[in-house]
Amino acid sequence: DAAGTLDYVPGSPLRGALAAAHLLLRPGLTDEFTSWFAGEAIRFGNGYPSGNSSGGTINAQPIPRTALCCKRFRGFFSDGKAGTTETHGVRDSLIPSALFALSGNESLQPLASLQKCRQGATPAEACLAPLDRFEGFYAESQDGKYRRAKTTHEFRTRNGISRQRGTANEAILYSREMLAAGTQFQARIDGPSDLVGTMLQFAREAADAGLLRAGNNRSRGLGCIHIANAASKEAKRDIRASVAKFDSELRRRGGAQSSGAAMFLPVTLESDVILRKDFSYCGRLDPNWLAEAAGVRGAALVYYAAAIRRCAGWCALFGLPK
């Protein structure tokens, strides 16, 4: 049997690695530890694959679930290499799918552009291969281009150890999947600039000392984290402008069928989320959950694209699975 691994570094193990290093390097600074790790002042985002940092990656995120690409020539335009690899780009299906939902799932006209790949110098030379789901992670470069960020997985096979003899146990052989050494990630840490700035200085100190380790099998030498670049900067994301642009484009394409709503608000989750409702879980951001948790009332869900991933772990306190 092989124990699998994730393609990214969750924010909670990253925070735990920094907290463990702080206890070793600065055991007496309780107030500093509390302000960094115990409260909600600092939010540790997931570390997503960023590819080769020499390309000047400024943003690494999961590819939205509404992304589509050509089934034959998959990838962003920047993923292709002249003369060797051809790629036909990535398209987003959110607006066509939302217009189809607004029509009561009756009008197929908005979905016509999602059937075949139209890439080609002229309409007569269009590829016409079917479009398929495009998953994974992407990295945005400083020149405004996007490319797919991939991770390399490795397997290591080990023998089980007998607790009585301290030697190899018969008939126990297992493999562990892990990310290859040198895989680069990018994580965003949000919080007050003074707190984040001082914490980044400590993170470099802990990484230089070889004390930052995350994931399983840390005592066997796995999960070591090195910091290649850490910078503190103010967020400059104009969310209002992005929402207004999306709302205007959807109304332009939808015409009369999109005139009934005050505003169309797109919501893209950048990480996994657990949504609780009563004694169960939600698989989508429904209006009732938005009203109770976020105070957004009078909203209606037009369309959503989501997936459910079952997570399991081990509760060391009670010795039971969770």
Summary of the structure (lengths in Angstrom):
residues: 322
radius of gyration: 23.6
end to end distance: 20.5
largest distance: 77.1
contacts: 769
relative contact order: 0.16
helix: 30%
strand: 24%
